[in-house]
Amino acid sequence: MFKNFTITLLFLLSLATIAMGQIRTPAASPSAMFKQTVGLTEVTIEYSRPGMKGRTIFGDLVPYDKIWRLGANQVTKFTFSEDVTVEGKELKAGAYGLLAKPGMKTWDIHFYSYDTGNWGRYVEKTPVAVVTVTPVKAPGIKVENFFITIADLTADGGLIEFIWDNTIVPVKLGVNTDQAVMENIEQVMAGPSAGDYFNAGTYLHESGKDLKKALMYVQKATHTDSPRFWQLRRESLILADLGRNAEAITVAKKSLELATEAGNADYIKLNNDSIKKWSM
């Protein structure tokens, strides 16, 4: 028994030693996340920030005319909440992995549909967009760690900037703010939708606040060319609660017909049970 206790104690001590030996050190190229609202579009950038550390960057550490991961470690990732344009080329809302091919006079920025953090997996893939931009030298500055930001913000876009050493690589970003705002204005000014009326009527009915107003709201959704069986079901329930059973049965039969066409067994049973109950 003493022998077993000794073995167990030694095992626990070895685990403690291993745990104490897990020393954390700073990453050589720390990860970063940058979020920026551009117009109505949320842009999220996830990347790593390697340092110069006394090295010559472009043309040496980062060779010209060869694919570069735009940072270090995993692929640089951009996520757009809405459709955007980069240098006039359209990108759908979603996540993209970025690679670059730096040149002495121009850079190519490659956008790929994001599916992995492994940057090497993108090299043989076809990018969804490639833009060619002109780098700008900024004499007198030295940015130690690779840096990505979005500058010159307006309601319609901004300027994505990849910055390292004394080089700035700008990419024009466009967003569809005007289109989104105009669509929203037209929707709001046109008044509530059928779904809005249905939701309002359902709330009033379920909370027992005002059955007559609940019926009025729900009927704005059901008295259309294509009412849904669940909407008609709600109308029939309100009519029954108002004591108007004959009308409730008529509406329930319409709901039953549509539910049957849709193959919805739950609403078929609910309507049949209610029709039977209200006919008594």
VOBA-1610 file (N, C-alpha, C; in pm, whole numbers, padded with zeros to 5 digits, always signed):
BEGIN
Met+00085-00121+00000Met+00000+00000+00000Met+00087+00125+00000Phe+00194+00124+00082Phe+00285+00238+00088Phe+00354+00258-00046Lys+00388+00143-00109Lys+00454+00150-00241Lys+00363+00218-00343Asn+00234+00180-00345Asn+00138+00240-00439Asn+00122+00390-00413Phe+00118+00427-00284Phe+00105+00569-00249Phe+00225+00647-00300Thr+00346+00589-00288Thr+00469+00656-00333Thr+00467+00677-00484Ile+00423+00574-00557Ile+00415+00584-00704Ile+00318+00694-00745Thr+00203+00697-00677Thr+00102+00799-00709Thr+00156+00938-00682Leu+00225+00955-00569Leu+00281+01085-00533Leu+00385+01130-00636Leu+00471+01037-00678Leu+00573+01071-00777Leu+00509+01110-00910Phe+00398+01042-00945Phe+00328+01074-01069Phe+00270+01215-01064Leu+00207+01251-00953Leu+00149+01384-00937Leu+00257+01491-00939Leu+00371+01463-00876Leu+00481+01559-00876Leu+00536+01580-01016Ser+00541+01471-01094Ser+00589+01484-01232Ser+00496+01569-01315Leu+00363+01556-01294Leu+00265+01639-01365Leu+00284+01786-01328Ala+00306+01814-01201Ala+00326+01951-01155Ala+00450+02011-01218Thr+00556+01928-01229Thr+00681+01975-01289Thr+00662+02009-01436Ile+00585+01923-01507Ile+00557+01948-01649Ile+00479+02077-01665Ala+00376+02095-01578Ala+00293+02215-01587Ala+00376+02341-01562Met+00467+02332-01463Met+00551+02449-01432Met+00650+02475-01544Gly+00679+02370-01624Gly+00778+02386-01730Gly+00722+02447-01857Gln+00591+02471-01865Gln+00530+02529-01984Gln+00543+02681-01979Ile+00656+02729-02023Ile+00687+02871-02017Ile+00627+02943-02137Arg+00558+03051-02111Arg+00500+03133-02218Arg+00597+03244-02256Thr+00614+03261-02385Thr+00700+03369-02435Thr+00625+03448-02542Pro+00660+03573-02565Pro+00592+03652-02667Pro+00610+03593-02806Ala+00507+03604-02889Ala+00515+03555-03027Ala+00607+03646-03108Ala+00682+03585-03198Ala+00772+03663-03283Ala+00694+03757-03374Ser+00577+03709-03418Ser+00490+03791-03503Ser+00351+03788-03441Pro+00323+03879-03345Pro+00197+03873-03271Pro+00075+03889-03361Ser-00031+03818-03324Ser-00156+03827-03401Ser-00229+03956-03366Ala-00311+04001-03462Ala-00386+04126-03443Ala-00523+04111-03508Met-00619+04185-03454Met-00752+04192-03515Met-00793+04339-03520Phe-00841+04381-03635Phe-00880+04520-03656Phe-01022+04522-03710Lys-01109+04601-03648Lys-01247+04614-03695Lys-01276+04760-03729Gln-01342+04779-03840Gln-01374+04914-03884Gln-01509+04914-03955Thr-01596+05008-03917Thr-01721+05028-03990Thr-01695+05127-04102Val-01727+05085-04223Val-01712+05170-04341Val-01851+05191-04399Gly-01906+05311-04385Gly-02046+05331-04423Gly-02133+05249-04331Leu-02202+05148-04387Leu-02283+05056-04307Leu-02222+04916-04306Thr-02101+04903-04358Thr-02036+04772-04372Thr-01933+04751-04262Glu-01941+04635-04197Glu-01843+04600-04095Glu-01728+04523-04161Val-01606+04574-04143Val-01487+04508-04198Val-01402+04459-04081Thr-01367+04331-04084Thr-01282+04272-03981Thr-01156+04217-04048Ile-01040+04253-03993Ile-00912+04209-04048Ile-00838+04131-03940Glu-00795+04009-03972Glu-00719+03925-03879Glu-00586+03889-03946Tyr-00476+03920-03880Tyr-00346+03899-03942Tyr-00236+03895-03836Ser-00113+03870-03880Ser+00002+03870-03789Ser+00095+03985-03826Arg+00174+04030-03726Arg+00255+04150-03744Arg+00405+04121-03724Pro+00472+04071-03829Pro+00616+04050-03816Pro+00690+04183-03801Gly+00809+04178-03740Gly+00889+04299-03721Gly+01007+04306-03816Met+01060+04427-03835Met+01177+04446-03921Met+01302+04384-03858Lys+01324+04412-03730Lys+01437+04358-03656Lys+01570+04381-03727Gly+01584+04501-03783Gly+01708+04539-03848Gly+01727+04482-03988Arg+01625+04414-04039Arg+01638+04350-04169Arg+01589+04441-04281Thr+01637+04417-04402Thr+01581+04482-04521Thr+01458+04403-04562Ile+01345+04472-04577Ile+01219+04401-04596Ile+01192+04370-04743Phe+01148+04467-04820Phe+01104+04441-04957Phe+01223+04430-05051Gly+01223+04321-05126Gly+01335+04292-05214Gly+01436+04199-05150Asp+01419+04171-05020Asp+01512+04082-04950Asp+01432+03982-04866Leu+01390+04021-04745Leu+01309+03931-04663Leu+01181+03893-04737Val+01119+03991-04800Val+01002+03967-04885Val+01046+03991-05030Pro+01075+03885-05104Pro+01127+03900-05240Pro+01024+03961-05334Tyr+01071+04031-05435Tyr+00984+04082-05539Tyr+00938+03968-05631Asp+00815+03984-05684Asp+00759+03894-05785Asp+00740+03751-05734Lys+00726+03735-05603Lys+00693+03606-05545Lys+00576+03624-05449Ile+00495+03517-05435Ile+00378+03525-05347Ile+00420+03540-05201Trp+00354+03635-05133Trp+00379+03661-04992Trp+00246+03655-04918Arg+00251+03611-04793Arg+00128+03590-04717Arg+00071+03717-04655Leu+00129+03832-04682Leu+00082+03959-04627Leu+00086+03958-04474Gly+00198+03918-04420Gly+00214+03912-04276Gly+00300+03795-04239Ala+00254+03716-04141Ala+00327+03598-04099Ala+00225+03496-04046Asn+00276+03378-04014Asn+00192+03272-03957Asn+00078+03237-04052Gln-00046+03252-04008Gln-00160+03214-04092Gln-00191+03322-04196Val-00277+03283-04291Val-00314+03376-04399Val-00387+03497-04341Thr-00364+03613-04399Thr-00437+03732-04360Thr-00583+03717-04403Lys-00676+03746-04312Lys-00819+03723-04336Lys-00897+03853-04328Phe-00975+03880-04432Phe-01066+03994-04435Phe-01210+03940-04435Thr-01297+04001-04355Thr-01438+03964-04355Thr-01522+04090-04376Phe-01612+04084-04474Phe-01700+04197-04507Phe-01844+04156-04476Ser-01917+04240-04403Ser-02055+04208-04368Ser-02151+04232-04484Glu-02109+04313-04581Glu-02192+04342-04699Glu-02105+04330-04824Asp-02170+04330-04939Asp-02095+04330-05065Asp-02010+04457-05073Val-01888+04444-05127Val-01798+04558-05139Val-01731+04554-05277Thr-01651+04658-05305Thr-01563+04655-05421Thr-01421+04686-05373Val-01323+04626-05441Val-01182+04658-05416Val-01123+04697-05551Glu-01079+04822-05558Glu-01030+04877-05684Glu-01132+04855-05796Gly-01260+04869-05760Gly-01368+04858-05857Gly-01416+04717-05885Lys-01349+04615-05831Lys-01390+04477-05853Lys-01480+04430-05738Glu-01589+04363-05774Glu-01691+04327-05676Glu-01651+04203-05594Leu-01677+04212-05464Leu-01660+04099-05373Leu-01791+04084-05294Lys-01841+03963-05289Lys-01963+03938-05213Lys-01931+03940-05063Ala-02033+03965-04984Ala-02016+03961-04838Ala-01960+03825-04798Gly-01866+03824-04703Gly-01808+03698-04659Gly-01664+03715-04620Ala-01594+03602-04605Ala-01455+03602-04559Ala-01361+03568-04674Tyr-01245+03634-04673Tyr-01146+03616-04780Tyr-01007+03602-04720Gly-00929+03510-04778Gly-00788+03500-04746Gly-00711+03581-04849Leu-00610+03656-04804Leu-00535+03745-04893Leu-00389+03701-04905Leu-00339+03705-05028Leu-00197+03690-05055Leu-00157+03807-05143Ala-00027+03831-05152Ala+00021+03943-05234Ala+00142+03899-05316Lys+00161+03968-05427Lys+00284+03951-05506Lys+00347+04089-05519Pro+00440+04123-05429Pro+00503+04255-05434Pro+00594+04268-05556Gly+00594+04386-05616Gly+00685+04417-05725Gly+00753+04550-05698Met+00853+04580-05774Met+00925+04706-05753Met+00838+04826-05786Lys+00749+04810-05888Lys+00665+04922-05929Lys+00518+04904-05894Thr+00469+04780-05899Thr+00329+04753-05865Thr+00319+04627-05780Trp+00207+04617-05708Trp+00177+04498-05629Trp+00046+04437-05680Asp+00039+04304-05677Asp-00087+04235-05701Asp-00139+04182-05568Ile-00263+04216-05535Ile-00329+04165-05414Ile-00433+04063-05457His-00422+03941-05405His-00509+03830-05443His-00611+03805-05331Phe-00738+03799-05368Phe-00846+03769-05275Phe-00900+03629-05306Tyr-00900+03541-05204Tyr-00951+03405-05219Tyr-01067+03382-05123Ser-01163+03299-05164Ser-01267+03260-05068Ser-01200+03188-04953Tyr-01224+03234-04830Tyr-01154+03180-04713Tyr-01208+03044-04674Asp-01116+02945-04655Asp-01158+02816-04604Asp-01057+02753-04508Thr-00940+02815-04494Thr-00840+02763-04400Thr-00741+02872-04365Gly-00679+02859-04248Gly-00578+02956-04209Gly-00442+02927-04270Asn-00425+02810-04331Asn-00298+02770-04392Asn-00277+02846-04522Trp-00188+02945-04520Trp-00172+03031-04638Trp-00122+02955-04759Gly-00043+02849-04738Gly+00011+02774-04850Gly-00095+02703-04932Arg-00211+02678-04872Arg-00319+02609-04943Arg-00383+02696-05050Tyr-00359+02827-05044Tyr-00420+02918-05141Tyr-00334+02938-05266Val-00207+02906-05256Val-00113+02939-05364Val-00156+02879-05497Glu-00205+02756-05497Glu-00244+02689-05621Glu-00390+02713-05659Lys-00462+02787-05575Lys-00604+02812-05604Lys-00621+02935-05694Thr-00738+02944-05753Thr-00770+03060-05836Thr-00836+03167-05749Pro-00781+03285-05742Pro-00842+03391-05660Pro-00974+03437-05721Val-01064+03486-05636Val-01190+03541-05686Val-01170+03680-05742Ala-01062+03745-05699Ala-01030+03879-05753Ala-00881+03905-05733Val-00823+03974-05831Val-00685+04020-05822Val-00683+04167-05859Val-00623+04249-05774Val-00613+04392-05804Val-00467+04432-05807Thr-00435+04521-05898Thr-00298+04570-05911Thr-00293+04715-05864Val-00204+04743-05770Val-00196+04876-05710Val-00051+04922-05707Thr-00034+05051-05686Thr+00099+05111-05686Thr+00142+05145-05544Pro+00253+05089-05496Pro+00300+05121-05361Pro+00353+05263-05354Val+00349+05317-05235Val+00396+05454-05213Val+00509+05451-05110Lys+00620+05514-05143Lys+00730+05526-05047Lys+00706+05647-04959Ala+00730+05630-04831Ala+00710+05739-04735Ala+00843+05769-04668Pro+00926+05851-04731Pro+01058+05883-04674Pro+01044+05943-04534Gly+01134+05904-04449Gly+01134+05962-04315Gly+01058+05881-04213Ile+00986+05776-04257Ile+00916+05692-04160Ile+00974+05551-04164Lys+00964+05482-04052Lys+01006+05343-04043Lys+00904+05272-03953Val+00815+05196-04014Val+00716+05121-03937Val+00776+04985-03906Glu+00807+04962-03779Glu+00878+04841-03738Glu+00796+04715-03764Asn+00669+04716-03725Asn+00585+04597-03740Asn+00483+04616-03852Phe+00469+04515-03936Phe+00371+04516-04044Phe+00235+04557-03989Phe+00166+04641-04064Phe+00046+04707-04011Phe-00058+04718-04122Ile-00184+04689-04090Ile-00296+04706-04184Ile-00399+04797-04121Thr-00446+04894-04197Thr-00548+04985-04147Thr-00640+05025-04262Ile-00747+05098-04229Ile-00836+05155-04331Ile-00841+05304-04306Ala-00794+05381-04404Ala-00785+05526-04389Ala-00883+05595-04484Asp-00885+05731-04475Asp-00967+05815-04564Asp-01112+05768-04569Leu-01171+05747-04454Leu-01308+05695-04447Leu-01411+05795-04496Thr-01502+05748-04579Thr-01620+05825-04620Thr-01740+05733-04608Ala-01859+05785-04637Ala-01979+05701-04634Ala-01975+05595-04743Asp-01895+05617-04846Asp-01893+05527-04961Asp-01770+05439-04970Gly-01677+05450-04875Gly-01559+05365-04883Gly-01444+05414-04800Gly-01326+05369-04838Gly-01205+05405-04767Gly-01084+05352-04841Leu-00972+05352-04775Leu-00848+05310-04837Leu-00781+05206-04745Ile-00781+05080-04790Ile-00708+04978-04717Ile-00559+05004-04737Glu-00483+05009-04628Glu-00340+05035-04639Glu-00260+04924-04572Phe-00169+04863-04650Phe-00073+04767-04599Phe+00059+04843-04581Ile+00107+04851-04457Ile+00221+04938-04426Ile+00331+04858-04356Trp+00453+04874-04409Trp+00569+04813-04343Trp+00694+04887-04389Asp+00787+04906-04296Asp+00909+04981-04325Asp+00865+05121-04371Asn+00908+05166-04488Asn+00866+05297-04537Asn+00776+05283-04660Thr+00707+05168-04670Thr+00622+05140-04786Thr+00476+05133-04745Ile+00391+05201-04821Ile+00245+05196-04801Ile+00183+05144-04930Val+00102+05038-04919Val+00034+04981-05036Val-00115+05006-05021Pro-00171+05100-05099Pro-00312+05137-05083Pro-00404+05059-05178Val-00519+05017-05126Val-00622+04949-05206Val-00755+05019-05181Lys-00818+05068-05288Lys-00945+05139-05272Lys-01057+05041-05237Leu-01130+05074-05131Leu-01243+04993-05085Leu-01372+05072-05106Gly-01468+05011-05173Gly-01598+05075-05194Gly-01708+04996-05127Val-01806+05067-05070Val-01920+05002-05006Val-02049+05059-05064Asn-02158+04982-05050Asn-02286+05021-05113Asn-02377+05094-05015Thr-02323+05195-04951Thr-02401+05267-04849Thr-02526+05332-04908Asp-02511+05403-05020Asp-02624+05475-05077Asp-02737+05380-05113Gln-02703+05269-05177Gln-02805+05171-05215Gln-02876+05116-05092Ala-02799+05081-04988Ala-02859+05025-04867Ala-02950+05126-04798Val-02905+05253-04791Val-02985+05357-04725Val-03114+05382-04803Met-03104+05391-04935Met-03223+05418-05017Met-03323+05303-05006Glu-03274+05179-05005Glu-03365+05066-04990Glu-03434+05070-04854Asn-03359+05108-04751Asn-03417+05117-04618Asn-03521+05229-04610Ile-03489+05344-04673Ile-03584+05456-04674Ile-03713+05416-04743Glu-03700+05350-04859Glu-03820+05310-04934Glu-03903+05210-04855Gln-03835+05119-04785Gln-03906+05019-04706Gln-03981+05084-04590Val-03913+05172-04519Val-03975+05237-04403Val-04088+05330-04446Met-04064+05409-04551Met-04165+05505-04595Met-04287+05436-04656Ala-04268+05313-04706Ala-04380+05238-04762Ala-04470+05182-04653Gly-04424+05187-04528Gly-04505+05141-04418Gly-04472+04997-04381Pro-04538+04945-04278Pro-04511+04809-04230Pro-04541+04705-04338Ser-04468+04596-04336Ser-04492+04486-04428Ser-04603+04397-04373Ala-04647+04301-04454Ala-04748+04206-04408Ala-04697+04128-04288Gly-04567+04096-04291Gly-04508+04025-04178Gly-04509+04107-04051Asp-04485+04239-04064Asp-04488+04328-03948Asp-04628+04331-03886Tyr-04730+04342-03971Tyr-04868+04344-03922Tyr-04902+04212-03853Phe-04861+04101-03915Phe-04890+03970-03856Phe-04824+03956-03719Asn-04698+03996-03708Asn-04627+03987-03580Asn-04694+04073-03473Ala-04736+04193-03512Ala-04803+04282-03417Ala-04936+04222-03371Gly-05013+04169-03467Gly-05141+04109-03432Gly-05125+03987-03344Thr-05023+03906-03373Thr-04996+03786-03291Thr-04961+03826-03148Tyr-04881+03930-03133Tyr-04844+03976-02999Tyr-04968+04023-02922Leu-05051+04103-02986Leu-05171+04154-02918Leu-05265+04040-02880His-05275+03940-02967His-05363+03827-02938His-05310+03745-02821Glu-05181+03709-02828Glu-05124+03623-02725Glu-05115+03692-02589Ser-05101+03823-02590Ser-05095+03896-02463Ser-05233+03940-02415Gly-05335+03914-02497Gly-05472+03947-02458Gly-05498+04096-02444Lys-05426+04178-02517Lys-05438+04323-02499Lys-05559+04383-02571Asp-05573+04352-02701Asp-05678+04415-02780Asp-05710+04324-02898Leu-05812+04238-02881Leu-05843+04139-02983Leu-05890+04201-03113Lys-05965+04309-03107Lys-06014+04373-03229Lys-05899+04431-03310Lys-05807+04495-03240Lys-05690+04549-03311Lys-05601+04436-03361Ala-05591+04327-03282Ala-05512+04212-03325Ala-05568+04154-03455Leu-05702+04144-03462Leu-05767+04093-03585Leu-05740+04186-03702Met-05749+04316-03679Met-05726+04413-03786Met-05584+04398-03842Tyr-05487+04385-03752Tyr-05348+04372-03796Tyr-05327+04241-03874Val-05375+04129-03817Val-05352+04000-03882Val-05421+03994-04018Gln-05537+04055-04030Gln-05608+04053-04159Gln-05536+04134-04266Lys-05450+04227-04226Lys-05368+04297-04325Lys-05266+04201-04388Ala-05235+04093-04317Ala-05146+03992-04371Ala-05222+03883-04446Thr-05344+03851-04398Thr-05420+03741-04459Thr-05506+03785-04577His-05546+03911-04580His-05629+03960-04690His-05540+04009-04805Thr-05458+03916-04853Thr-05367+03943-04964Thr-05382+03831-05065Asp-05305+03838-05171Asp-05316+03737-05276Asp-05262+03601-05235Ser-05169+03599-05140Ser-05109+03471-05103Ser-05087+03460-04952Pro-05196+03451-04875Pro-05181+03434-04730Pro-05120+03297-04699Arg-05052+03286-04583Arg-04992+03161-04540Arg-05087+03088-04445Phe-05075+02955-04442Phe-05169+02878-04360Phe-05155+02911-04211Trp-05033+02943-04166Trp-05017+02976-04024Trp-05075+03114-03992Gln-05077+03203-04092Gln-05138+03334-04072Gln-05290+03321-04062Leu-05346+03239-04152Leu-05491+03216-04147Leu-05531+03145-04017Arg-05446+03057-03971Arg-05472+02990-03844Arg-05484+03091-03731Arg-05393+03189-03728Arg-05398+03293-03625Arg-05526+03375-03637Glu-05566+03408-03759Glu-05689+03485-03779Glu-05810+03408-03726Ser-05814+03278-03752Ser-05928+03198-03706Ser-05934+03192-03553Leu-05818+03184-03490Leu-05814+03180-03343Leu-05865+03310-03283Ile-05827+03423-03344Ile-05873+03552-03292Ile-06024+03565-03310Leu-06074+03524-03427Leu-06219+03530-03453Leu-06294+03445-03350Ala-06242+03328-03320Ala-06307+03240-03222Ala-06307+03305-03084Asp-06195+03368-03047Asp-06187+03434-02917Asp-06281+03554-02909Leu-06317+03610-03024Leu-06414+03720-03029Leu-06557+03668-03034Gly-06573+03535-03034Gly-06707+03476-03037Gly-06766+03467-03176Arg-06687+03485-03277Arg-06735+03482-03416Arg-06698+03348-03479Asn-06760+03242-03426Asn-06721+03105-03462Asn-06744+03072-03608Ala-06854+03119-03666Ala-06884+03086-03806Ala-06773+03140-03897Glu-06730+03263-03871Glu-06622+03320-03950Glu-06491+03247-03923Ala-06471+03207-03796Ala-06350+03134-03760Ala-06341+03003-03836Ile-06453+02933-03850Ile-06455+02805-03922Ile-06422+02826-04069Thr-06477+02931-04128Thr-06450+02960-04270Thr-06301+02982-04293Val-06239+03062-04205Val-06097+03091-04219Val-06014+02966-04190Ala-06055+02888-04090Ala-05983+02766-04056Ala-05983+02667-04173Lys-06093+02663-04247Lys-06100+02574-04363Lys-06001+02618-04472Lys-05982+02749-04487Lys-05883+02799-04583Lys-05741+02761-04537Ser-05719+02774-04405Ser-05589+02737-04350Ser-05565+02587-04368Leu-05669+02507-04346Leu-05660+02361-04363Leu-05624+02325-04506Glu-05687+02392-04600Glu-05661+02364-04742Glu-05514+02392-04778Leu-05463+02507-04732Leu-05324+02543-04763Leu-05225+02453-04690Ala-05260+02416-04565Ala-05173+02326-04487Ala-05166+02189-04552Thr-05279+02145-04609Thr-05283+02016-04679Thr-05195+02020-04804Glu-05203+02131-04877Glu-05119+02146-04996Glu-04971+02145-04959Ala-04940+02203-04844Ala-04801+02211-04800Ala-04755+02083-04730Gly-04849+01993-04700Gly-04813+01869-04632Gly-04775+01889-04487Asn-04832+01993-04423Asn-04799+02020-04283Asn-04900+01950-04192Ala-04859+01834-04138Ala-04949+01752-04058Ala-04995+01821-03930Asp-04906+01901-03870Asp-04942+01969-03745Asp-05059+02064-03764Tyr-05052+02146-03868Tyr-05158+02244-03890Tyr-05285+02179-03944Ile-05271+02066-04014Ile-05389+01993-04057Ile-05468+01948-03934Lys-05398+01890-03837Lys-05465+01843-03715Lys-05523+01959-03634Leu-05443+02067-03619Leu-05491+02182-03541Leu-05620+02239-03601Asn-05622+02255-03733Asn-05741+02312-03797Asn-05861+02217-03789Asn-05840+02088-03809Asn-05950+01992-03799Asn-06009+01991-03659Asp-05919+01993-03559Asp-05967+01993-03419Asp-06047+02120-03389Ser-05997+02236-03438Ser-06068+02362-03410Ser-06201+02369-03483Ile-06206+02323-03606Ile-06331+02325-03683Ile-06436+02239-03611Lys-06393+02124-03562Lys-06484+02035-03488Lys-06534+02102-03361Lys-06441+02166-03289Lys-06475+02232-03163Lys-06571+02349-03185Trp-06542+02433-03287Trp-06623+02552-03308Trp-06757+02520-03373Ser-06773+02398-03426Ser-06900+02359-03489Ser-06999+02303-03389Met-06953+02278-03267Met-07039+02216-03165Met-07140+02318-03108
//
